Amino acid sequence: FQQDQYMRTVLIGMKAAADASGVELLEANSDNKLEKETQLIDTYIARGVQAIALTPLSADGSIPAIQKAVDAGITVITFGTTVNSDLPKASITSSNIDLGNATGDAASAFLKTLAPDRKVKIATVAFKSLLPEQSDDRVNGFLDKVKDQVEVVAAQDAWLAEKAVAVASDILTANPDIELIYAANEGGTIGAAQAVKKAGLEGKVFVFGIDGTEQLANMLLDPDNVLQAVTAQQPFEVGKLALQAA
């Protein structure tokens, strides 16, 4: 996710806090690979850093590398995601279940008007193969709010916009009776909305998602009425608080 607007804004918040406190901030991207995350932590241990702030890729798989950093006397802060351990000195996160719940509440209200007497067929676009715990919490949080109103007929992974356009387009082709798509992150939401427009299904298929960016705000304002609601976080504050905690 390091290339999306959310993570770029987190980094801006970190830089602002680092500048304000006179801290030197080093940056690195794990490229969503656990082995690279481990290598980066090893590198930072060797460089003698005093603190590491990271978004762990795995609640369990990231623990050994974090343990090495802590054993070396380094303060570890997690943000965005965390680990099943008390090794981090602080964790700055939003509740992913709450994010899903909030968008689910909006979808539930919408469905009561769209189809008060029947179940609506829907698809979910998530990132389970990337960050399973976070993805599942967002999807399940959403479904908990609409479970009596919908039937899930397709569930796919696509967290970058370009890929999500293709995946959502295939879902719509294979399931022409779908009326709603829920996407669990920024790229998925953008791609799903673009796929609906590409298929000429404005007014027939509606999108609900997670994350808040200028592009998504403009989609909400678009008179095509495809994107109905998103639930956003505060990435600048997440980055600032993570650096301040470190």
N, C-alpha and C positions, 0 to 999 in steps of 0.2 A: 504493500500500500504506500510505500514511501514517495511515490510519484504523484499521488492524488492530492487534491486540494486540502483535504483534512490534515494529512501528515505534513504537508508543506507549511500549513498554518501553525501546527504544533511546534515546528522548528523555529518559526518566527517568534513565537512566544518564548521559547528557550533562549534564543539569541538576545531578546530584549532583557530577560532576567539576568543573563550572563553579563551583558554590558553594564547593567545597573549595579552589579555586585563585583565587577572586576574579575570575573572568572573566565578562564580560557576554555572555550567550548570546542571540542573535537567532534567531527561528524563522520558517521559511517553507515552504510546500508547493508543489511544482511541478505538482501535479495530474496527474502522468504525462505532461506535455506538454513536448516538447523546447524549443519556443519560449519557454515560460514559465520553464523552467530557465535559459535564456540571459538572459532579462529580469531574473530574480532576481540572477544573478551580476553583471550590469551595475549593478543597483541597489546591491549590496553594495560593488562597486568604487567607485562614486560616494560611498558613505557612509564610505569609508576604513577598512573592517574590516581586521584584521591576519591573519585566517585564515578559511577557508571549509571546512567539513566537509559533504560531500554524498554521496548515493547516485546516481551518474551513471545517466541513463536509457538511454544508448547507449555501447557500448565505443568507437565511433568518432565518433558524432554529437555527443557531449558535449565532445570535445577542443577545438574552437575557443573555446568560452566559458571553459574552464579555462585555455587558453593566455592569454587576455586577462587573467585574474585573476593568473596568474603574472607576466606582463609588467608588471603594476601593482605587483609586489612583495608579493603576497599569498600566504601559505602555503596550499596546497590539500591536504586530506586526503580520501580516499574511504573509504566504508564500505559493506558490503553487496554492492556491485558496484564494479568499477573500470573503467579505460579502457586502451586499447592504446597506452600512452604512459608515459614516465617523469616526466611533469610533476608528479603528486602526490608529496608528500614521504613519505607513508606510505599504506598501504591496509589496512584492517581488514576481513577477509572470512572466511567459512567456505568450504570447498571445496564447491561445489554438486554436483559429481560424487560426492564422498564422502557427501553427504547422501542422494543417490539410491541409491548403493551400499548404504548401511546399511539403508535400508528394503527394498531389493531382497533383501538377505541374509535378512531376516526373512520376506519373502514367499516366497522360495525354499524355506526350511525348512517353511513352512506348506503350500505346494503339494505337497511330497513326501508329506505325509500326506493332503491333500485329493484329489489325483489323481496317484498315483505312476506310472500307466501311460498317461497321455494328456495332451494339451495342453489347457490351460484358456483359454477365451476371456475377454479382459479389455478394459477401456477405460482411457484416460488422460485426466485433466482437468488442464490446465496453464495457462500465461500467456504463451505464445509471442508473441502480438501486442502484449504490453506490454513484456516484457524478454526478447527471444528467446534471448540467450546463456545467461542464468541458467536460464530455463525448460528449454531443450534439455539443459543439463548435468544438471539434476535428473531429467528424464525418461529420458535415455539412460543415466545412471548406474544408475537402477532397472532398465531393460530389460536392461542388460548382465548383470545377476545372474540374470534369469529367462528369458532369450531362448530357451532350449531347452525351457522348460516352458509357454510361453504363446503365444497368437495374439492380436495386437492387432486388434480389429474396429472400434474407434471411438476417435478422438482429437479432443478438443474443448478450447476455451479457456473458462475460467470461474474467476476468482480471488477473487471476492467471494461470500460464502456464499449470499446470496439468489439470485444468478444461477446459482450452481453447483447449487442444488437443482433449478432448472428444466432446466438442461442435462443433468444426470445422470439426471433423470426421463425426459427424452426419449430418452436413450441406452438406458436400461433398457427402455423401451417398444419401441424399434426393434430391440433385440437381446435378446430374452428368454432367450437361452442364455448371456449374460454371467454369470460367477461372481466376478469381482474387478474393483474399480476402484482405480486408483492416482491420487492427487491430489498435485500438486506444491507446494501451499502451504496455509496455515491455512484460508482461506475455501473453497478447493476441497475440502479434506478434510471440513470441517464439512458443506458442502452435499451432498457425495456420500453421507456417512453418513445424513444426514436424508432424502435421496431414497430410499435403500434401505428405511428404516423406513416412509416414506410409502407405498411400493409394497407393503409387507407381505412383504418378501423377506428378513427376518431368518433366518439359518441357511442361506440359499441364495446370497447375494451378500455379499462381504466387502470391506472398505475398508482400504487402506494409504495413509499420507500423510506429509507433511512439516510440521514446526513443532510447538511445544509450548506450550499455553496451559491455563488451568484448565478451559475448556470441553472441550478435547480430552482432557485427563486424565480428566475425568468420563465421557467417551464410552468411553475405554479400560476404565474400571471398570464400565460398564453391562452388566448380565447379558444384554442382547440380543445381545452378541458380534459386532456389526457391524464396529466399528473394531478392527483387530487390532494395528497397530503404527504408530508415527510416529517420525521422527528429528528431534530438536529442536536448536536453537542456544542461545546465551547472549546474548540481546539487550541486557541491562543491561551486560554486560561489553563488548560491541561499542561501545555508546554511550560508556561511560566511557573506553575505550582510544582511541577516535577523538578525543575532546575532549582527553585527555591528550597525544596525539601532536601535536595542533594547538598 
